[in-house]
Amino acid sequence: MRLSKLEILGFKSFCDKTTVVFQPGITAIVGPNGCGKSNISDAIQWALGEQSAKTLRGEKMEDVIFNGTDNRKPLGMAEVNIILTDVDGQLPAGFGEYKEIQVTRRLYRSGESEYFINRIPCRLKDIRDLLIDSGIGAKTHTIIEQGKMDQILSSKPTDRRIIIEETAGIMKFKIRRNEAMNKLEATNQNLLRVNDIVSEIKRQINSIDRQAKKAEKYKKLKEEIKDIELRLASKNLTSLEEKRESLNKELTGKKDEEIKATADIARIENQIEDGRMIIAEKEKEISEIDTKVFELENRIHRNEGRIEMLKGQLNTFNGQMERGSLEIEHIKKEIEQQQYQKTLAIKEREEFEAQLKEKEHSLKQKEEAFESLLSQQQNIQDNLEEGKSEVFRIITEITNTANQINTLKSMLSETEKKEIKRLAEDEELLNEYNKAKGRLKDIEGQNSSIREALNNKKNDYANTIKDMDRLQSELKQLEQSLFLEKEHLSSNSARLNSLSDMERNLTGYQEGVKNILGRKEKGTNELAGIHCLVADIIETDPRYEMAVEAVLGERLQNIVTETHHDTKKAVEYLKQEGAGRGTFIPLELKEKERASYVKNGDAGVVGPALELIRYKDDYKKVAEYLLGDVLIVEDLDSAINIWNKNGINKTLVTLSGEVVDPWGAVSAGSVKENGDGLLHRRRELKELERSVVDKKGVVEQLEDKIKEARAKLDKVMDGKQKLEAAIHQTEIQSIGTERDVQTLIDELNRLEGRLAIVKTEKDIIASEKARIADEANTAKQNLENLTRQRQENEDKVIDLQAEYKEIQTSVEELRGEVTHIKVSVTSIHEKAENALLNIHRIEKTIDGNKNQLKNREDEISQTKKGIEEANKAISDSEAQINELSQQLNELKGIKVERIEALTAETDKLKMIEAEVKQQRKILEDIHKIISELEVKDTELRLQTEHLKSTIYENYHTSLDEVRKGLGEFTIDMEEANSNLSALKAKVEELGPVNLSAIEEYQELTQRYEFLTKQQADLMQSIDDLQKAISKINKTTKQLFIDTFNTLNETFNNVFKSIFGGGRASLVLVDENNPLESGIEIVAQPTGKRLENIALLSGGEKALTAISLLFASFLIKPTPFCMLDEIDAPLDEANIGRFTNVLRSMVDKSQFIVITHNKRTMEASDALYGVTMEELGVSKIVSVRFNEETLQRTEEEAMVAG
C-alpha cells in the first residue's frame, strides 16, 4: 500500500483545487518559509481524522478553510482527498475487491463535517477501523514533524509506549479491550437494574393476584347493571323521539307560513328595488345634465380668459417691435466704427515687420564677433584654473601637514595629561572600592528587614482574600434570592395584569353582559338600577369553588338589578342596540319556603351551599334563589346514594363539579380543575394583589441586605487594595534594595576590572609618547618643501589673471551690444503679433454684430406673425362664447323637466315601503312562534343527547345501536329500577376495585418471565466479556514483549549505523507490569559516557529519535511516512547519515520529506516546490529525477479545470 495522490481544495492556503501525485521512493517538498509546505502535511493529517485544531496550528477547526486574501473572497468549504493504491490483501473484509481506496474529508464553514470512503458517506470510526491495521492514522507516526521528534525524547515514559504499541500492532487490541471494558461496565449496571426490577415485579405479582379476583366479580356485576341501564335508556329514548316528532309537525306548519310571508316581502322589496332603480336613473340623468352645464360654463370661462391673455400678448408684441428697431440702428453704427479700426491695425503691422528685418541683420553680425572672443577667453580661463588647482592642492597639503604637526603636539600634550590622570584615577578607584564594600554590608541588612515586613503583609492579604470570598459568596446567595423573588414578583404581576385586563375587557362574558356593563360604566342614567353580576356578590373557599361554579354555570353572569322596571330598561337597550341577550335577577324576589336539609347520618355530605358561601346581606334573596336548594357533597357516589335514599328535592353538587338535579339527571365529565371560572378568577385576583404586595416587601428587604453586604464587601475590597498597594510598595522597596545589592556587587566587579585596565593603559601611554615625537619631526621637513612649491605656482597664476581680465572687458562690451539688439528685436516682434491679434479681435467683433443684427431682424418678423395670429384667435374665441351660451340655456330647461319626474317617482316609492313594513311585522310574529317551538325542540333534543352521551360516556357505545340490537321488548320500569339499585349496592360493598388488575397480572407475569431470561443472558454476557478481556490482555502482553525486545535490538543497530558506533537501548520502568509500564531511552554516542538523553545536543537528540523511528519502520513499515523538517537540526555530516538510512528504507516504505536542506533534496526521487506567486495562495511545481536527466515540468493537475 502506498499514497499515490493527494487532492486539496480550499484547505488553508490551497484555495484552488490542487493535485499532488506521489511516486514510490522519496518525495521532497521544498519552498521558502510561509509558502504553505506544512499545509500539505496538515492536509494529510486532517483527512485521516485529526480532531484537534491546535495540532493543525489553528484556534478552531474552521480555521483550516481558506479565509481569503486581498484579491480573493473566503471559501465556504475545505476538502481533502487521499488516494491509496496497491491495497490488495491489506484491508479488512469487505474491501478486498478494491485495488485503490479514496478517503475524503469535507468541512463547511457552518461547522458541518462529512467523511467518505470511495465517495460513499461514512463515519470517522469507519475510516479508523479501515486503516487501523495498516499503521496509518492521525495519531500514529505516519506524520512526524520536528516538534514530535522532541516529544519522543522529552515526553513521559508512559507516553513513549505508543511507539512500541504501533510497531506491535496492538492498537486495535487496546481499542477492542476498551470497548469490552465499557460493555462490561454497562452490562454490570444493566444486571443491577434487572435484579432490582425482578425483585420488585415478584412483590407486585403477589399483591395484584388478590385485586384481579376482586375485579372479575366487579366486572360481572357491572355487566348486569349495564344491561338494565341500556334497556331503560332505550325506552326513555323512544318516548323523547315521539314527543319531538309531534312538535316538528307543528313547527313545519309555521315554517310554511314563514316562507309565504317571506315571499310576499321579497316581491314588495323587488318593487321597491325597481322604484329605486328608476329614481337612480332619473338622478343620473340630472347629474349628467349638471355635468354638461358645468362643462359649458367652464368652456365659456376658458374662452373669456383666452381673449384676455391674447390681448396681453398683443401689447407685449408691440413693445418688442419698438425695442428691436432701436437695437438694429445701434448695431449698424458699431459695425461701421469697427471696420475703420481694422484698417488702422493692418497699416501698423506692416510698419513693425519692416523694422524687424533690419534689426535681425545687425544682430547676426554682432553674435559672430562675440563667439570668436568667447573662444579666446575660454582658453585663458582653462590655463588659469589649472594653475589655481595646483596652488590649491599645495595649500591643502601644507594645511594638512601643519594640522598634523599641531595634532601631534596636542596628542603629545594629551598623552602627558592622560598619564597624570591615570595615576590620579588609580588612587581614586582604590578609595571607591573600599567605600562600596561598606555600603554593600549596610544594604544587605536593610533588605532582610524589608523581606520580613513583606511576608507579614502577605499573610494579612491572604486573610483579607478569605473574608472577601466569604462576603462575595453571601452576596451571590442574596442576589440569587433577589433574582428568584423578582422572578416570582414579575410572574405574579404579569398574571395579575392579565387577569385585570380580562376583567376590564370582560373576557369570557356573554355579549349581552358585556354591553350592559359597558353601558353602565359610561355613567348613563338609563341603567342606574344595574347593581353587578352574580359572580360579584358570591365568595367561597377554594375547596368549594368548583362545586359552586358547576351548579351556577352561566348564572354567574346573571345581572342583579334593583327592580323589574330596571330589568325592562336593560332589556329594551339590548333589543334596540341588537346587543345580545342577558338574564336579570331583581332584588325584589319573592320569598319561597324551602324544606331545610336534615343530614340523618348521610355519608359524604359537606353541607348546604348557602352555609358555605359568603355574600352581603343586601343580596341574601339572590343567594337563596340561586343556592337555596343546593347541597354540596364529597363525590358523585355520595350524591347518587343520597338521591336514591331520600329522594330529596334538592340539587346535589360534588366538590369536583358533578351535578345531580332533583329529578336524578347528572351533569358531569372532565373539567379543568381550578381553571378560568369567574369565582376562581376573582379569588385569584385578590390573592395575587396580596402576593404582589408581600413580594415587593421581600424584594425591598433583600435589596437592603444586598446593599449592606456590598458596603461590607467594598470596605474589605478597599482594605485589600490598600494591602495590595502596601505590598506593592514593599516589594518595590525589596526589589530596590536587591537591585542596590546587585548594583554594588557589579560596582565592585567593575572597580576591580577598572584597576587592571588603568595599569595597562599607563604602559600604553609611555610607548605612545615616543611614537608621536618621531612623527612630528618628519612632518616639519615636508612642510618646508611644500612652502617653496606654493610660491612658484602663485607667480604663474598672477600673470594669467592679468591676461584674463583684459579679454573679459572686451567680452562684456560686446555682450551688452548683442543684448540691446535682441531686446529691440523681441519688442518689435511682440508689437507685430499684438497688431495681428487686434485685427483678429476686430474681425470677430464685426462678425458677432452682424449675427446679432440678423437675429434682431428675424425676431421682428416673428413678432409681426404673432400679432396677426393673436387677432385671429380673439375673433374665434368670441364666436365660440356665443354658441356655448345658447347650448347652456337649452340644458337648464331640460334639467327642470327631469327634477319634476324624479319627485313623482319618490312619492310612489314611499307608499310601497310602508306596505313592506307591515308585512315584516307579520313575519316577526311568526318568527316568535317558531322560536318558542324550536326552544322546546331543543330541550327535547338536549334531553335526548344527554341520554345518549350518558350511555356513551358510561359504556362507550351508541344508544341507537343498542336499541336496534335489543329489538322489540317489554320491561317493568319499576322492577328494573329496583334491581338496578340492588346491583349498585353490591358494587358499593366491594369497595375500590382495580379493573386493570387482571391485565396487570398477565403483563407482570409475562414481564417476570422475560426479565429472568434477560438476567441469565446478562450474566452469561459478563462471563464472555471477562474471558475476552483476559484473552486480549494475554495477547497484547505477548505482542508487546516480543516487539519490545525486537525493537530494542533494532534500535541499537540503527543507532550504531547512524552514529558510526556507540550504543542505545530501551528500558522498561516496571518490568513486572509490561502492559502499563513506561519506557526510558538510553543513548551513548561514540566516545561519550552513558548519560541522560536530555544532555545530548540538538542534532544528537534528533538522530536518536530518528534512529528509534526508523527501527520501528524496519519492524513494521507504514505504507507512507511524512517527515516535516526533521532534518533541520542536523549538520552536513549527519545529513549524509540521515539520507543514507532513508535511502536504505525506500524498499520498505514511501517517504515524503518537507525540507530546506540541499543534501536531502539531492537524495529524493521527486521534488515538489511550493510557491506563493499570488500572496496568500499556494501553488505547486514538480521536478522529477532519474539517472541521466533532470526534467522540470509544471504539475499536470495544479489547478483543476
LINCOR-V313314 format. One record per run of one state. SS is the DSSP state (alpha for helix, beta for strand, coil for the rest). FROM is the first residue (numbers start at 0). TO is the last residue. If there is no record, write none. Layout:
ss = {SS:SS}
from = {FROM:FROM}
to = {TO:TO}
This chain:
ss = {coil:beta:coil:beta:coil:beta:coil:beta:coil:beta:coil:alpha:coil:alpha:beta:coil:beta:coil:beta:coil:beta:coil:beta:coil:alpha:coil:beta:alpha:coil:alpha:coil:alpha:coil:alpha:coil:alpha:coil:beta:alpha:coil:beta:coil:alpha:coil:beta:coil:alpha:coil:beta:coil:beta:alpha:beta:coil:alpha:coil:beta:coil:alpha:coil:beta:coil:beta:coil:beta:coil:alpha:coil:alpha:coil:alpha:coil:alpha:coil:beta:coil:beta:coil:beta:coil:alpha:coil:alpha:coil:beta:coil:alpha:coil:beta:coil:alpha:coil:beta:coil:beta:coil:beta:coil}
from = {0:1:9:10:11:13:14:17:21:25:30:36:47:60:64:65:76:85:99:108:112:117:119:122:123:134:142:145:154:160:168:170:505:510:521:524:527:529:533:537:538:540:541:557:558:561:563:577:583:586:604:608:612:614:616:627:629:633:635:646:650:654:658:660:665:667:677:955:958:966:972:990:996:1059:1062:1068:1078:1084:1090:1091:1092:1095:1097:1115:1119:1124:1131:1144:1149:1154:1157:1163:1165:1174:1176:1185:1189:1194}
to = {0:8:9:10:12:13:16:20:24:29:35:46:59:63:64:75:84:98:107:111:116:118:121:122:133:141:144:153:159:167:169:504:509:520:523:526:528:532:536:537:539:540:556:557:560:562:576:582:585:603:607:611:613:615:626:628:632:634:645:649:653:657:659:664:666:676:954:957:965:971:989:995:1058:1061:1067:1077:1083:1089:1090:1091:1094:1096:1114:1118:1123:1130:1143:1148:1153:1156:1162:1164:1173:1175:1184:1188:1193:1200}
